[in-house]
Amino acid sequence: MLSKVLPAILGLGLLVLPACGGGSATTPRDPQVRPSERTPTTHEVSIVDGAFEPATIKVKVGDTVLWTNNGELPHTVDSDHNHPTEGTLDSDILMPGDTYSFTFTAAGAYPYHCDIHPHMHGRVIVSANGPPA
């Protein structure tokens, strides 16, 4: 009986040993996940009475900007007129504590202002890939 069991045990050992190390085995990667892909980020802009802080923010395609009215007056976030991105940003009136968010899907510069206080200006610069411009 040992003459039948021993070859079977040795045969199993030969099948198992290659999987136990050696460093030559590779782990298959999920074809859906690419190392260059990144998780989108949310960036914050504070609206204070008289200014957007920061006035210019740099983000990547797919990122979201969240504006929060931290002032005491109502404000808006609206794309500048006569600019190719006109109409892209179009918040309702933001009362103190209100927020507005927008996810950018195309690279470019997005100048904006407050319709209520036209002296308030900001800009979102969106880069297509790599670090923000």
N, C-alpha and C positions, 0 to 999 in steps of 0.2 A: 504494500500500500504506500509506503514511503517513497517508493520509486515513481509513483504516479503523482503524489502530492508535491514533492520537492520541485519537479520541473514546473508545475503550475504556479507555485509560490515564486520561484525565480523569474518566471515569465511576467508575473504581475509587477515584480520589482523593476524589471526593465521598462515597463510601461509607465510606472510612477516616477522613477528617478529623473527623467528629463524635465518633468514639471516642478521639481523641487529646487530649482536654483540654476546656477550657471550664468545668469544674467543675460542670456540670449533671447529669452522670451519677450515678446512685446505685448503691451496691452492695446487692444484695438480702441481707437478714438471714435467718439460719437461724431459721425459725419455732419450732424446738424450744428455742432458747436465749433466755431472757428476761433483760433487764438486772437485774431484781430478784432473780434466783436467785443463790445464793452457794454456795461450796464449804463443806461441813460441816467443823467444826474439832474436834480432839481436845484436851480440857483435862485437865490432870493434877492429882491430889490425892495428897499424900504422907501415908501413915499412919505416924505415929511413935508410940512408946509413950506413950499418954496423950492423943493428939489427932489430928484430921484437919487437914491444912494445905494450902490454906486451909479454915477451918471452913465458910464459905459461898462458893459459887462460882456465878457467873451465866453462863448459856449460852443458846443459841438452839435452837429445835426442829430436830432433825436432827443436832445436835452429840453427840459422845461424851465421856464422862468416864472417865478411866483412873485407877484407884486403885492405888498401889504401896505394899506394906508395906515401909517403910524402917526399921522398928523391929526389936527383937530378940525380940519376943513375937508369937504368933499373934493375928490380928484377923479381923473380918468386916465386911462392908458390908451392912446390912439396913435396909429401910424401917421407920420407926417404926410401932408397933402403934397400933390405933385411929385411923388416919389414912386418908383416902380413897386414898392411894397405897400402903397397906400391901401388901406382897408384890411390889412393883415391883422393888426392889433386894433381891437375895438371893444373896450370894456364898457360896461354900464357905469353909472356914477358910483364911485366907491366911497361909502361913508366911512368914518373912522372905524378901524378894525376889520373892514372888508378886504377881501383878496380877489385877485384876478390872475389866472395862469394861462400860459400859452406854450405849446410844444412846437419847436421849430423843426421843420422837415426839409428845409433847403438852405444851403449855404448863402451867405450874403450879409449885407449891413441893413439893419432895420431901425431907422431913426423913428422916434416917437415923442409925443408931448402930452401935456394935460390940456384938454379942450377948455376947461374952466379957467386955468391959469396958463396962458400961452407962453409965458416966459420959462416954464418948466420943460426941459428937454432931456431926453435920454437916448441911448443907442445900444442895441444888441448886435454884436458881431458874431456870426455863426460860421464856424469852419467845418469843412466837409469831413476831414479825417485828421488823425495825428493830434498833437497838442493844439489847444485853441490858439488862434492867430493873435 
